[in-house]
Amino acid sequence: MIPLKAGWRNASRRHLSFAGTRFAPFLLMIPSALRQSGTTLTTTARRGYHRPSIAPKPSFNIKHIREHPELYSQTCLDRNYQQQKDYPQQIVQKFDEWKELQRNARDYRQRIKEINNTFCINSVRAQDDANLLQEARLLKVKIASIRSAEDACNERIEYLASRLPNLTSGKTLIGSEPRLLGYIGHSHTHPEATDDHTQRDHVRIGGEFDLLDFTSAGTTSGWGWYFLKNQGALLEQALIQYAISVALKHGFSIVSPPSVVYTHIADACGFQPRDQGGEQQSYAIAQKEEGPKTNGAQERNPEKCLTATAEIPFAGLKANVMMNKKNLPLKIAGASRCYRAEAGARGAETKGLYRVHEFTKVEMFAWTARGRERAVFDSMLAVQKEILRGLGLYCRILEMPSQDLGASAIRKVDIEAFFPSRRGKNDGWGEVTSASICTDYQTRRLNTRVKSTSSAQKYDFPSTVNGTALAVPRILAALLENSFEKFPDNDPVSARDGDKDGRSGHDSGGGGDGSSRGGPDKINIPEVLRPWMHGFEGTIFKPGNP
């Protein structure tokens, strides 16, 4: 953080050679921290900001913030981080306070040095001896007080810097409206408004084909959870294997991450327990608050949470690691379970698989040298496009605006698929993947470094890039809705059949079970998934049909 240049270590070594004199006790009264040339920053819970001792020590670019406070304030406004807009100026003020404390401390140490020299070189009268000792004691108290004030300034600066979002790329539009970059697939795959898809969403289809069960999940776990059954469960595994196979083809190594992380790791990645509106974001794990004692002091157990995305443990994989620049870019991918507390209010826009509390996702993550982010970013977009194109989904690609960026990202591109059931919301488009460039936001907070080739500094902080290869629930929902075929001669199933919320899982409409005139309804399985469907070749029929 900010070095405390006490300038006392060398002086103390010289004068402690007089340990046999009556003046040695005064020298030994000086706290050891004040004889060090640097200080290790630790934060305390009493000031509302706690970083456990085991957490990676962050290295914020305080100098850049101090030199460009208006830039960081404007970034906060552009991203709708209203609460943080004054933080850059507060950092400048706190740094000025710290410099004033440093000046005072230097003056006090200089005076202590003069007193020490007086005792060591000159003979003084007893009264002067007592006066000088009293002055030295008072100076010692003042220096200790300054040390505490310096720590407070450092802690506050670190907290303010940790809450600031990353800067914004020049390619990112300021505001709330995204920019259309292009499409994936062909417009003829876009179901027409007259198609029966408008009355048949994935919840109803999944229930009729015995692929999804929301009712039982509501009993066991509550709203926002689900059972995948039969071919629905096989489709989940097939989607995972397909996404991994594409990632491998594009040079990603496979890693299986843990689903539990320390909250300070999640925070360092830009994921906080609550969002700007105070809504709960992650699931905390209950545990004993008191941890082991260290040097007689009671420590707190570092808090843990369930991972919202594999991006978090992937980033933590290289925490406190000095990477070899020759190994960059390092690209990894893997499947994991993800947990989101903010599944949203119950309603038509969030029903079914579109917004859930727990799901499987294949995530991509990479470390790369500064200035080389674009190549890795493009490779992740290529993986996403290949996966969605292979599944036959009709999608659009969007450059996301500043107000849609997470704290860590300077740029984000989303891909949205068409969901017939969501035609009344955003014209049917819904996000299925995203990719973000985070520069050194995460590596500075996780102490991930690469050896520098510059003689001016020992190491650099690499950039990170992340992207969704495939999130199972939304892709599965899009496949069910877009790959479903209702035999033309069968009577259409109206919205009144079954439970409006689609939870009954039964079809009471005439001919809807495929047993009446015409032929069976079916779901076509994309060819790229068939190798992992274990005998279910290309079609899923309703139970009881061939």
N, C-alpha and C positions, 0 to 999 in steps of 0.2 A: 504494500500500500504506500503510505508516505513514510520514508525512513526517518528515524529519530537520530540525528547525528549529535550524540551527546558530547563527543570529544573528550570523554572522561577516562576511557580505558587506559590510554598510555600514561596519562597523568597519575592515575591511581597506582599503576605499577611502579612508577618512580618513587612516589611518596610512601608506599607501603614498605619500602626498604627500611624505614625508620620505625619498624614495628616495636623496637625495644624502648622507644620513648613514650612519654606520658601522652603524646598527641595521637598515638595510633587508634585509641578507641573512637576518636572523632571520625577518622577516616573510615573505620569499619561500620559506623552508623549509616553511611551513605548507602541507600538501597542498591543491590547488585544490578537492578534494571537500569539504574542511572549511570552505571559504568560501562554500558554496552554501546557499541557503535550503531546498532540497529535494533528494531523492535519487531516482534511478531504480533500481528494484529489478531486479537480474539474478541468475539462479541459476546454480550451478556443479555440474558433474558430480561433483566430489569429495565432495559431501554427498548424493549419490544422487538428486538431483532436477535435471533439466536442462530448461530452457526456452530454445530457440534465440532468438537476438536478433531474428529475423524474426517470431517468434510474437506474436500479439496480447497486449497487457499486460492481465492479468485485474484485475478490481476486486471482490474478495470483500467481502461485508458483514461484516467482522471485528467491528465494533461490536455488531451483532445477535447474533453468536455469543458474544461476551464477556458480553453482558447476559443471554443465555438458554442457558448451556451445558447445563443439564439437559434442555431441549427437544431440542437436537441429539443429545445422548447417547441419549435415549429413542427418537428417530427411527432411530438406528443399530440399536438393539436391535429395534425393530419391524420393520425391514427385514432383519434377520439379518446386519447388517454388524458382526459381533462385534469384528473387529480395530480398527474405527474408533470404538468407543464411548467411548474415553478421549481421543480427539483434541480435543473441545471444551475439556476441562479443561486439556489441554496447551497449547492456544492461549492460555487465560487466564494460565497460568503464564509462557509465553514473552513475552506482552505486559507482564506485570509486570517481567520481566527487562529488557525493552527500556526501560521507563520509568525503571528504576534506572540503566541505562546513560546515558540522556538527562540525568538529574540530575547524574551524575558529570561528563559532558562539559560541561555548563553551568558547573559549578564550575571545571573546568580552563580553560575559555575565559575565564571572568571573571578568573582569576588571570593568564592571559596578557595580558589587556587592562590589568590593573594594572601588570604589568611593562613593557608597551609605553609606558604613560603615564609611568611613572617615567623611562624613557630619553628620552622626547620632551620632558618638561617640566623635570625636575630634573637637576642635575649630580651624578654619583655617583662615589665613589672607585673606583679601578681594581679593587680586590679585590671590592667589592660588584658592580661591573660583571661580573666573571667569574662570580660566584656566581649572579647573576640570569640570565645567559645559560645557565649550566648547568641551572638550574631550568626555564627555558623549553624547552630541548632535551628534558628529561625529560618535561615536560608534552606536548610535541609527540608523543613516542613513545606516551604513554598515550592521547592523543586518537586517534592512528592505530589503536591496539589496540581502542579503543572502537568506532571506525568499522567495523572488521572484525567485532566482536562484534554490532553492530547489524545488519549485513548477514546474519549467521548467524541471528539471531532472526527477521528478516524472511523469510528463505528458508524457515525451518522453519515459520513461521506460514502462509506461502503454500502450502507443501506439505500441511500438515495440513488447511487449508481446502479445498484442491483435491480431497482424497480423501473429503470428507463428501458424503453423498447429499443431495438436495433434501428439504425438509420434506414432510409428507404432508397431503393434502386431508382435510377432515372427512367427505367422502363415501366415503373409502377405508376398508374394513374392516381392522382390525389382525389379523394372523395369516396363514394360508396358504389359507383357504377363500374362494372367490369367491362373489358374490351374483348370482343369476339376475335379469336385468332384463326378459327377454322372448324371443320367438322371431321368426324370419323364415321365411316360407313356411308351408305347411300340413302337418299331421301325416300326411296321406295320402301325401306324397312320401317319408316315412320308410319304407325297405324293411323288410318283416317278417322275423322270424327264419327263417321257412321259405323265404324267397326264395333263389334260387341265388346272389345277391350275397354271401352269407356264404362261399361257396367260390370266388368270382371277384373278385380285387382288381385294381387298375389295372395292376399289373405284368404279370399274365397277359393281361388284356384288351389292353393296349398292345402286347404281343408278338404276339398272335394277329392283330391288325389291322394290324400292321407300322407302328405309330405310335411305339413306344419301343424303344430298344436299349441295354440296360445292359451286355451282355456285351462289345460292341466298345468302349464307353466305359471299361470296366474295363481293357481292354488298352491303350488310348491314354492314360488319365489316372488310373485307379485307382478304388477304391470311393468312391461319393458323387458321381460324374459320370454323364452320360447323353447320348444322342442323341435329339432329337425328329425324327421322320421323316414325310414325306408330309403327311397331314392333321393329324398331331400338331404339326408345325412351323407349319402354317397356323393351327391353333387358338391357338398362342402369340401370333402376330401379331394375330389377331382379338381375343383377350382384351385385349391392350395397347391396341388402337385403341378397343375398347368402353369400357374404363376411362377413357381420356383423354377420350372424347366426353362421358361423364357428368361428369367433373371440370370440363370447359369449361362445361357447362351450369350448373354451380353456382358459376361466377365465378372459377375458378382459371386463372391464366396458365400456359403450358407452358414448361418449361425442361429442356434436356438437360444433365445434369451430368457431370463427369469421373468416372472409376472409380478414380483414384489421388489420394490426399490425403496431406498431411503428418500424421504421427502426433499432433502436438500439436493439430491441428484436431480429429481424432477424439477425443482425450482431453478436449478442452474441451467436446465434446458428450456426454460421459459414457461413451464407448466406450474401454475400456482393452485393451491387448494380451492380458491374461489376466484371467479372472474371479476371484471370491472364492475359488474352489477351486483356482486356479492353472492351469485349463485354457486352452489357447491359443484365442484368440477371433478373431484377424485374421491375414491373410497379410502379412508384412513384405516389402518389396522390397529385394533385395540391392543395395548400392551402396558406393562408396568411402567409408570413414568420415571421412577427412580432406577438408575443404573448402578454400576459398580462404583466403589470409592477409589479415587486416584489421589495419592499423597494426602489421604485423610479427608479429601473434599468429595462431597456427594455429586455425582454426575447424573445428568438426565439421559435416559435411553433415547437414542436418535429415533425420531418418528419414521414410520414406514407407511407406504401406501401401495395400492394395486396400480399397475401401469395402465395409463390411458392409451399408450401406443408403444410399440417396440423401439421407437426413436429414442426414448428415455434410457433404457438399459443399453442400447447400442452406443449412444453417446458416452455413457458411463464406462463402457468397455475400455476406453483409453484415458480415463481420469488419472491424473498424476503420472502420466506416461510421457517419456521423451521419445517421439517417433522418429524413424529414419526417413529423411526426405526422399530417399531413393524408392521407398515403398509407396509413395503417393502417386496417383490417388489410390486409396484403399477402399474398395467397394464391397459391402456386405448386404445380405438380405436374409430374411427368415420369417417364419410364421410364428404367431403368438396369439394368446388370448388378450383382449383389450377390455378395459372396464371404464365406463363413463357414467358418472353420477347424474349428469345433466341430460337425461334422455328426453326431457321436454314434457310439457303438459299433455295429458291424454286428449287426443282429437284426431280428426281425419288426416291432418298433415303429418302426424308422427306415428300413426297406427302401423301395426304389422312389423316388418323387418326394417323399415326405413330408419327408425331411431330407437336403438335398444341400449340396454345397460352393459351387455357382455357380448362379445363377438370375436371371431377369428379374422386376423388380417395378416397379409404378407407385406412386410415393410422393407424398403430399401434405405440404406444409409451409407454415407461416404465421407472420408476426410480427404481434402485436397489442398494443394498449395494455394496461397492467396493469389488471386488473379486468374486461376485456372477453374473457377467454379462453373463457368458456362458449359464447358465440355461435359462435365459430370451431370449437370442439370439436364442437358439435352439427351444424354444416354438414358436417364431415368424416364424422361418423356417418351423416348422411343420404346422402352419396355411397356409403359402404360398403353401406348397406342397399339402396339402389337397384340397385347392381351385383349383389349376391347374389340379390336378388329376381328381377331380370331373367334370371339364369342358372338360376332354378328350383331353387336349392339350399335344403335345410332346415337352418336354423341357429339357434343360440341366442346371446343377448347376455349377457355377463358383466361385472359390476363387479369388477375384479381386486383382490386383497388386497395388503397392504403388502409382503409377502415376494415378490411377483411384480413389483414395480415396478423399473424400471431406475433408475440413479443420478440421472438428470435429471428424472424424472417425479414429479409430486405426485399424479397420478390417471391411471388407465389403464383403458380398456374394451376387451375382446377380443370378437371374434365367432368362434364355432366352428361348422364345418360337420359334417354327419354323413358318416362314411366307413364303408361297410359292412364293409370289410376290417379295420377297427380296432374291431370290436364288442367284442372281448375287452379292449381298452384304453380306459378312460374311457368305456365304453358307446358307443364309436364316434365320440365327438366329438373334433375336432382343430382347433386354432387356424388361422384363415385370414387374419384382419385384426386390427389393434390401433390404438388412437388414444390419444395421451398429451398431457397438459398439463404443460409444463416451466417455467412462469413465467419468471424471469430467470436460471435456472441457466446456460443456454448463452450468453445475450447478455452476461452479466457476464464470462464466461471468454473471449469472442471480441471484447470491446470494441465491441459493437453498441449504439448509443445513439439516442435520439430527443431532440430539443430540448425542454427542459422549459418548461412555462408558469408554473412557480413561480419567484418571485424569489429563493427561498432556495437554489436549485441550478440549474446550467446545463443539465443533461441528466438523463434517466431511462434506465433499461434496459427495453426492451420485453419482452413475454413471447413465447415460442414454443410452437407447438402442432404436432404431427405425427401422421400416420396413414397406414396402408397402404390404398391404393385397391384394389390387387389384386396378389397374389404368384402368378405363373404356375404353378409346379409343383404346389402344393397344390390350387389351384382346378382345374387340369387333371386331377389325380388324382380329385378329388371328382366332376367332370363324367363322367369315364370310368366310375366305379363306379356313379353314380346314373342316368346316361343310357343305360347299356347295357341292351339288350333281348335276351333269349334266347328264341328261338321256342319256345313251349310244348311242341311235339311232339318237339323235339330232345332227345337224351339229355343229362342234366346232366354237366358236366365235373367230375370229382372232383378232390380235392386231390392224388391220386397221379399225375394226368396231367401230364407235363412235369416240369421242374425244380421242386422245392419252393420254391426261392427266387424262382421266376418269371423266371429269367434266360434260359432256353432260347429263349423267344419262339415256341415251337411247341406245337401242340395235337395230342396223339395220341389224344384221346377220340373215340369213334364219334359222328358227326353234328355234332361241334362246329364243323366248318368250314363248316357251312351247306349242304353238298352232299347230305346225307342227307334223310330224310323231314322234312316240315314246312315248312322255309323257312330263309332265312339269318338268323344273328344280326346285330345292328346296334347302332350308337350314334347316338342322336338328338342333333343339333346344336341348341342353344338358338337360338330365332329371332333374338335380339339379336346373335348372332355371324355370322349368315349373310351379311350384306353384305360381310364381309371374307374369306369362304371361297373366293372365286374359282371359282365354278361348282359347288362341292359344296353342293347346296341344303340339305337337312335331315337327311341320313342318311349315315353312314359304314358301309360294308360291309367284310367281310374281303376281302383280295386274291383275285381270281378270281370273286367274286360280283358281281351287277349292282348 
